[in-house]
Amino acid sequence: MRSPDVRRYLDRLRIDHTGRPSVEGFRALHAAHVERVPYETLDFQLGRRTSMAPEYSVERVLAGRGGYCFHLNGAFAQLLTALGYEVTWHRGGIQVDRDTPAPGANGNHLTLTVSVGGETWLADVGMGDALHEPLPLRADVYEQGPFRYRLRRSAAEPGGWRLDHHAHGKFAGMDFSTASAAAPDFQAMHRVMSMSPASVFVRIASVYRRDADGVDGLCGCVLSRVDRSGSRTVRELTSADEWWDTVAGVFGLTLDDLNAEDRARLWDWLVRSHAIRLRLRAEREQSPAGAA
């Protein structure tokens, strides 16, 4: 990264970073990133092609956008490297729910490790509702705000590691390989995840923003907040103005790159997909299994 881009990136995070790499500086950068650069998949519902090249991901952040794991961790790795940190990419695999076997490090997730202060750390700004600060890469239980995480050796990825998410998190856990990886290792998975109609990232418009006390989430037209006590509040957004105001006010996304036609198309998609989910939920609840 060029020096002006590093400065613009730090300005986006509203943080200063001077001097040599340090554990304190690294932790502050990680927290600022998840607080100010949201996890979001809104290009996918519009059928927009995105790249996972690190340079593209940095430009997304500098332009005021967020992204998902490939964008966010890819950009963060570029920033850390430019600041003098030793960063390694790793193939990860998200286990969506506890009823589905963990896939191992199948490449559906990009995660990072960073060596600083004589220790290796797990860094991940691309999981939406998970880490606020990095975790030392050693087996233990860690608490951050309302969430409790467990790091342990992976049973699904030989020689790898496993992050167990909080019981009420949006996914069950993530396994990752200790081997280093690079952008080409994820390109095929990125195409499927961002473009396939069967992909959950395409089917559900998601925005998340983590902070020290909890997490804000927007799935389709449903806004939620998990606070420090672990309590969850939910509210349905019923108008386009309310939805766009929430995306800007809660998540800091002005989405200046979307024109009026894009916005109308996205809102129409959100309304239709929300109606479909409500219908399917009602059908499940009325079925014999749902009634039980």
Secondary structure, DSSP 8 states (H G I E B T S, - for coil): --HHHHHHHHHHHT----SS--HHHHHHHHHHHHHHS-EE-HHHHTT------HHHHHHHHHTT--B-HHHHHHHHHHHHHHTT-EEEEEEEEEE--TTS----S-SSEEEEEEEETTEEEEE-S-SSSS-SS-EESSSEEEEETTEEEEEEE-SSSTT-EEEE--TTSSSSEEEE-SS-B-GGGTHHHHHHHHH-TT-HHHHS-EEEEEETTEEEEEETTEEEEE-TT--EEEEE--SHHHHHHHHHHTT----TT--HHHHHHHHHHHHHHHHHHHHHHHHHHHSHHHH-
